Amino acid sequence: MSHAPDQSPQLFTALTIGHLSLTNRIVIPPMCQYSAQDGNANDWHSMHYGSLAVSGAGLLIIEATAVAPEGRITAWDVGLYSDDNQAALTKLRKQLAHMSTMPVAIQLAHAGRKASCQAPWHGGANIAPNQPNGWQTISASALPHNDIDAPPRALSKEDITQVIADFVRAAQRADAAGIDGIELHMAHGYLVHQFLSPLSNQRDDEYGGSLENRMRFALQLYQAVRQAFNPSKPVWVRISASDWVDGGWDLESSVTLSKALKALGAPIIHVSSGGLSPQQAIPLEAGYQVGFATAIKKEADIAVIAVGLITTPAYAEALLASGQADAIGIGRAALYDPRWPWHAAAELGAQVDAPPQYWRSQPREFKALFRSQ
């Protein structure tokens, strides 16, 4: 597939998220590494994110980063709740800045009832509070994720206020560390999603029951973080557009939430799905979540990042060219091939940012593939 010089492929056109400028529309979404120590990023993260920072993508989002120790999925998650966490993140951000001008955002998260787990390569099972590396989890209601997990403690209104304060403090730490934007994790069955879905939220106060009530925590959280974070830097949200379970959170609710988030200033919605219930029935196929992103883009009139088994440059380009999405997330594809954006630029006839140390790798048939950052 080739393009004339004045017909740049959509994948390699600029995109603005709030005040944040991206050179192209390839996004590397958050992907947990389960390799931190006491919440501190370390040498593994320097290597991992350093590789992705020179990939030529338009935006790199650091993995789900817990705003409190009990908000970690595992005891080995990255956190941003202590001075040591902040120092480690600041060091990592400075290292990435030496390698690339790519913007770096961070996903702030709280796992809720899906916290206190083993690393995935050790099975990922919930760890009981009285076991090593385990602790008491919290949620909207005292309902466990599945029949074998230890039940969470339902949050009081005072607890909800504290969780929001934890997110606010983490956002301030992220700004001080030099992070360029924040994605709030409201997807994949973690704490905010647990408030949104009627399957996990059975509260009888103003945070439960109606859709308006179930959205209250999410909207209060967004508003608090937006007000506390650097106004020149964007704050957006990742959602699960569907629980893939009858009677659960669905696309119609996601459109309503997206409209409300836009009204509060969210410039883009990162659209994923699932993660709340073991009963989910997901048809895994190329672009299986794209329809959700397209519907939210159209009905909520907001920009969207589409993600989910989008693995080829041609397919990513087609989604953008047809107006189905505004940016493309390439998570697992980027892990498998950290030079995916280079190869996409070569296939689509575009240019991509790359450090000069790597320019000699340019195949002879592509005379101007690489561009100085």
C-alpha positions as CSV (number, residue, x, y, z in Angstrom):
1,M,0.0,0.0,0.0
2,S,1.6,3.3,-1.0
3,H,0.6,7.0,-0.7
4,A,1.6,10.1,-2.6
5,P,3.5,12.5,-0.5
6,D,0.5,14.8,-0.1
7,Q,-1.7,11.9,1.0
8,S,-0.3,11.0,4.4
9,P,-2.0,8.0,5.8
10,Q,-4.4,8.8,8.6
11,L,-2.4,6.7,11.1
12,F,0.5,9.1,10.7
13,T,-1.4,12.4,10.9
14,A,-1.1,14.6,14.0
15,L,-3.7,14.4,16.8
16,T,-4.3,16.8,19.7
17,I,-5.7,15.5,23.0
18,G,-6.5,18.6,24.9
19,H,-3.3,20.6,24.8
20,L,-1.2,17.5,24.2
21,S,0.1,17.1,20.6
22,L,0.8,13.7,19.2
23,T,2.8,13.3,15.9
24,N,0.7,10.3,15.0
25,R,-2.4,8.3,16.1
26,I,-0.6,5.2,17.4
27,V,-1.1,4.8,21.1
28,I,0.7,2.3,23.3
29,P,-1.9,1.6,26.0
30,P,-1.2,0.7,29.7
31,M,0.0,-2.8,30.2
32,C,0.9,-4.0,33.7
33,Q,4.3,-5.5,34.2
34,Y,3.9,-6.8,37.8
35,S,7.6,-6.1,38.4
36,A,7.7,-3.1,40.8
37,Q,9.1,-3.3,44.4
38,D,7.0,-1.5,47.0
39,G,5.3,0.4,44.2
40,N,8.6,1.7,42.8
41,A,9.4,1.5,39.1
42,N,12.8,-0.1,38.6
43,D,15.4,-1.3,36.0
44,W,12.8,-3.5,34.3
45,H,10.6,-0.5,33.7
46,S,13.5,1.6,32.4
47,M,14.2,-1.1,29.8
48,H,10.6,-1.8,29.0
49,Y,9.4,1.8,28.6
50,G,12.7,2.8,27.1
51,S,12.1,0.4,24.2
52,L,8.6,1.6,23.7
53,A,9.6,5.3,23.9
54,V,11.8,4.8,20.7
55,S,9.1,2.8,18.9
56,G,7.8,5.8,16.9
57,A,4.3,5.7,18.4
58,G,2.4,9.0,19.1
59,L,1.7,8.4,22.8
60,L,3.0,6.0,25.5
61,I,0.7,5.4,28.5
62,I,2.5,3.9,31.6
63,E,0.8,0.9,33.1
64,A,-2.1,1.0,35.7
65,T,-0.5,2.8,38.6
66,A,-2.1,2.4,42.0
67,V,-3.1,5.4,44.0
68,A,-3.0,3.5,47.3
69,P,-1.2,0.3,48.4
70,E,-4.5,-1.6,48.7
71,G,-5.4,-0.4,45.2
72,R,-2.7,-2.6,43.6
73,I,-3.7,-5.6,41.6
74,T,-0.7,-7.4,43.0
75,A,2.0,-6.6,45.5
76,W,4.3,-6.0,42.5
77,D,2.3,-3.3,40.8
78,V,3.6,0.2,40.2
79,G,2.2,2.8,42.7
80,L,2.2,6.6,43.1
81,Y,1.2,6.9,46.8
82,S,4.6,7.6,48.4
83,D,7.6,9.9,48.0
84,D,9.7,6.9,47.0
85,N,7.2,6.0,44.2
86,Q,7.3,9.6,43.0
87,A,11.1,9.6,43.0
88,A,11.2,6.4,41.0
89,L,8.7,7.7,38.4
90,T,10.5,11.0,38.1
91,K,13.7,9.1,37.4
92,L,12.0,7.0,34.8
93,R,10.4,10.0,33.1
94,K,13.8,11.8,32.9
95,Q,15.3,8.7,31.3
96,L,12.6,8.5,28.7
97,A,13.0,12.2,27.9
98,H,16.6,11.6,27.1
99,M,15.6,9.0,24.5
100,S,12.5,10.5,22.9
101,T,10.2,13.4,22.6
102,M,7.2,11.1,22.7
103,P,4.6,12.3,25.2
104,V,4.2,10.0,28.2
105,A,1.0,9.7,30.1
106,I,0.1,7.5,33.1
107,Q,-3.0,5.5,34.0
108,L,-4.1,6.0,37.6
109,A,-6.0,3.1,39.0
110,H,-7.5,1.4,42.0
111,A,-8.2,-2.3,41.6
112,G,-10.9,-2.5,44.3
113,R,-12.1,-6.1,44.8
114,K,-9.7,-7.3,42.1
115,A,-6.7,-6.3,44.2
116,S,-4.6,-8.6,46.4
117,C,-3.8,-11.2,43.6
118,Q,-0.9,-13.3,42.4
119,A,1.0,-12.2,39.3
120,P,-0.7,-13.6,36.2
121,W,2.2,-16.0,35.5
122,H,1.5,-17.5,38.9
123,G,-2.1,-18.0,38.2
124,G,-3.5,-14.5,39.1
125,A,-5.6,-15.9,41.9
126,N,-6.9,-13.7,44.8
127,I,-4.8,-13.9,47.9
128,A,-6.7,-13.9,51.2
129,P,-6.0,-11.1,53.6
130,N,-4.2,-13.3,56.1
131,Q,-1.8,-14.7,53.5
132,P,1.6,-13.3,52.5
133,N,1.2,-10.5,49.8
134,G,-2.5,-10.4,50.5
135,W,-4.8,-7.7,52.1
136,Q,-8.4,-6.8,52.6
137,T,-9.9,-5.5,49.4
138,I,-12.7,-2.9,49.0
139,S,-15.5,-2.3,46.5
140,A,-18.8,-0.6,46.0
141,S,-20.5,-3.6,47.7
142,A,-19.4,-6.6,49.6
143,L,-19.6,-8.8,46.6
144,P,-16.5,-10.9,45.5
145,H,-15.4,-11.0,41.9
146,N,-16.1,-14.8,41.9
147,D,-17.2,-17.6,44.3
148,I,-13.7,-18.4,45.6
149,D,-12.3,-14.8,46.3
150,A,-12.3,-13.3,49.7
151,P,-15.2,-10.8,49.9
152,P,-14.4,-7.1,49.7
153,R,-15.4,-4.5,52.3
154,A,-18.1,-2.1,51.0
155,L,-16.8,1.5,51.0
156,S,-18.4,4.0,53.3
157,K,-19.0,7.6,52.1
158,E,-16.0,8.6,54.1
159,D,-14.0,5.9,52.3
160,I,-15.1,7.2,48.9
161,T,-13.9,10.7,49.9
162,Q,-10.5,9.2,50.8
163,V,-10.2,7.2,47.6
164,I,-10.9,10.4,45.6
165,A,-8.2,12.2,47.7
166,D,-5.8,9.4,46.9
167,F,-6.4,9.9,43.2
168,V,-5.9,13.6,43.5
169,R,-2.6,13.3,45.4
170,A,-1.4,10.7,42.8
171,A,-2.3,13.2,40.0
172,Q,-0.3,15.9,41.7
173,R,2.7,13.6,42.1
174,A,2.4,12.6,38.4
175,D,2.5,16.3,37.4
176,A,5.6,16.9,39.6
177,A,7.2,13.8,38.0
178,G,6.9,15.3,34.5
179,I,4.0,13.2,33.2
180,D,2.2,14.7,30.2
181,G,-1.3,13.4,30.8
182,I,-3.5,11.2,33.0
183,E,-5.8,8.4,32.0
184,L,-8.2,7.4,34.8
185,H,-8.9,3.7,34.8
186,M,-12.6,3.1,34.9
187,A,-12.5,-0.2,33.0
188,H,-11.8,-3.9,33.3
189,G,-13.7,-4.6,36.5
190,Y,-11.6,-2.4,38.7
191,L,-12.9,-0.1,41.4
192,V,-14.6,2.6,39.4
193,H,-16.1,0.0,37.1
194,Q,-17.4,-1.8,40.2
195,F,-19.4,1.3,41.0
196,L,-20.7,1.7,37.5
197,S,-22.0,-1.9,36.9
198,P,-25.2,-3.0,38.5
199,L,-23.7,-6.5,38.7
200,S,-21.2,-5.3,41.4
201,N,-23.0,-2.3,42.8
202,Q,-25.9,-3.1,45.1
203,R,-25.7,0.0,47.2
204,D,-28.9,1.7,48.5
205,D,-27.4,5.2,48.9
206,E,-26.7,8.0,46.4
207,Y,-23.9,5.9,44.9
208,G,-26.1,2.9,43.9
209,G,-29.3,2.0,42.2
210,S,-30.0,4.3,39.2
211,L,-27.5,4.9,36.4
212,E,-27.1,8.5,37.6
213,N,-26.2,7.2,41.1
214,R,-23.9,4.5,39.8
215,M,-22.0,7.1,37.7
216,R,-21.7,9.6,40.7
217,F,-18.3,8.3,42.0
218,A,-16.8,8.2,38.5
219,L,-17.9,11.8,37.7
220,Q,-16.8,13.1,41.1
221,L,-13.5,11.4,40.7
222,Y,-12.9,12.9,37.2
223,Q,-13.9,16.3,38.3
224,A,-11.6,16.2,41.4
225,V,-8.6,15.0,39.4
226,R,-9.2,17.5,36.6
227,Q,-9.3,20.4,39.0
228,A,-6.2,19.2,40.8
229,F,-4.0,18.4,37.8
230,N,-2.0,20.8,35.7
231,P,-4.7,22.6,33.5
232,S,-2.3,22.5,30.5
233,K,-2.3,18.7,30.6
234,P,-5.2,16.5,29.6
235,V,-7.1,14.1,31.8
236,W,-9.1,11.4,30.0
237,V,-10.8,8.0,30.9
238,R,-10.6,4.4,29.9
239,I,-13.9,2.5,30.1
240,S,-15.3,-0.9,29.5
241,A,-18.1,-0.2,27.1
242,S,-19.8,-3.5,28.0
243,D,-19.7,-6.2,30.7
244,W,-20.6,-8.7,28.0
245,V,-23.2,-10.1,30.6
246,D,-27.0,-9.7,30.4
247,G,-28.1,-7.1,32.9
248,G,-24.7,-5.6,33.3
249,W,-23.0,-2.3,32.2
250,D,-23.7,-1.7,28.5
251,L,-23.1,0.5,25.5
252,E,-26.1,2.7,26.2
253,S,-24.8,3.4,29.7
254,S,-21.3,4.0,28.3
255,V,-22.6,6.7,25.9
256,T,-24.4,8.4,28.8
257,L,-21.2,8.3,30.9
258,S,-19.1,9.6,27.9
259,K,-21.4,12.5,27.4
260,A,-21.1,13.4,31.1
261,L,-17.3,13.1,31.0
262,K,-17.1,15.3,28.0
263,A,-19.2,17.9,29.8
264,L,-16.6,17.9,32.5
265,G,-13.7,18.4,30.1
266,A,-12.6,14.9,29.0
267,P,-11.1,15.3,25.5
268,I,-11.1,11.6,24.5
269,I,-12.4,8.2,25.7
270,H,-10.3,5.0,25.6
271,V,-12.8,2.3,24.8
272,S,-12.2,-1.2,26.0
273,S,-14.7,-3.8,27.4
274,G,-15.2,-6.6,29.9
275,G,-13.3,-7.6,33.0
276,L,-16.0,-7.2,35.6
277,S,-17.5,-10.7,35.6
278,P,-16.3,-14.3,35.1
279,Q,-19.6,-14.8,33.3
280,Q,-18.6,-12.5,30.4
281,A,-19.0,-13.9,26.9
282,I,-16.6,-12.1,24.6
283,P,-16.3,-13.0,20.9
284,L,-12.5,-12.6,20.5
285,E,-11.9,-11.5,16.9
286,A,-10.1,-8.7,15.1
287,G,-11.5,-5.4,16.2
288,Y,-14.1,-7.0,18.5
289,Q,-14.4,-3.7,20.5
290,V,-14.3,-1.2,17.6
291,G,-18.1,-1.0,17.3
292,F,-18.3,0.3,20.9
293,A,-15.7,3.0,20.1
294,T,-17.5,4.0,16.9
295,A,-20.9,4.3,18.6
296,I,-19.4,6.4,21.5
297,K,-17.6,8.6,19.0
298,K,-20.8,9.2,17.1
299,E,-23.4,9.4,19.9
300,A,-21.4,11.2,22.5
301,D,-19.6,13.4,19.9
302,I,-16.2,12.7,21.5
303,A,-12.9,11.5,20.2
304,V,-12.1,7.8,20.9
305,I,-9.1,5.5,21.1
306,A,-10.0,2.1,19.7
307,V,-8.2,-1.0,21.0
308,G,-8.6,-4.8,20.9
309,L,-6.9,-7.2,18.5
310,I,-6.0,-4.4,16.0
311,T,-2.7,-5.9,14.9
312,T,-2.1,-4.9,11.2
313,P,-1.2,-1.4,9.9
314,A,-3.8,-1.8,7.1
315,Y,-6.6,-2.5,9.5
316,A,-5.6,0.4,11.8
317,E,-5.5,2.7,8.8
318,A,-8.9,1.6,7.6
319,L,-10.5,2.2,10.9
320,L,-9.2,5.8,11.0
321,A,-9.8,6.5,7.3
322,S,-13.4,5.4,7.7
323,G,-14.0,7.6,10.8
324,Q,-14.5,4.7,13.2
325,A,-11.9,6.0,15.6
326,D,-9.5,8.8,16.2
327,A,-6.5,6.8,17.5
328,I,-5.5,3.2,17.7
329,G,-4.1,1.3,20.7
330,I,-1.7,-1.5,19.9
331,G,-1.0,-3.2,23.3
332,R,0.0,-6.8,22.8
333,A,1.1,-6.0,19.3
334,A,3.7,-3.6,20.7
335,L,4.9,-6.1,23.2
336,Y,5.4,-8.6,20.4
337,D,6.9,-6.1,18.0
338,P,8.2,-2.9,19.7
339,R,9.0,-1.5,16.3
340,W,5.4,-1.9,15.1
341,P,5.1,1.8,14.2
342,W,8.3,1.7,12.1
343,H,6.9,-1.3,10.1
344,A,3.5,0.5,9.8
345,A,5.1,3.6,8.4
346,A,7.1,1.5,5.9
347,E,3.9,-0.4,4.8
348,L,1.8,2.7,4.5
349,G,4.3,5.0,2.9
350,A,4.8,7.4,5.9
351,Q,7.6,8.7,8.0
352,V,8.2,7.9,11.7
353,D,10.3,9.4,14.5
354,A,13.3,7.4,15.4
355,P,16.6,8.1,17.2
356,P,19.6,8.6,14.9
357,Q,21.4,5.7,16.4
358,Y,18.9,3.4,14.7
359,W,18.7,5.1,11.3
360,R,21.2,2.7,9.6
361,S,18.6,0.0,10.1
362,Q,16.4,1.6,7.4
363,P,15.7,-0.9,4.6
364,R,17.2,0.3,1.3
365,E,13.8,0.4,-0.4
366,F,12.6,3.1,2.0
367,K,14.6,6.2,1.4
368,A,13.0,8.5,3.9
369,L,11.3,6.2,6.5
370,F,12.9,7.8,9.6
371,R,12.6,11.3,10.8
372,S,14.7,13.1,13.4
373,Q,12.8,13.7,16.7
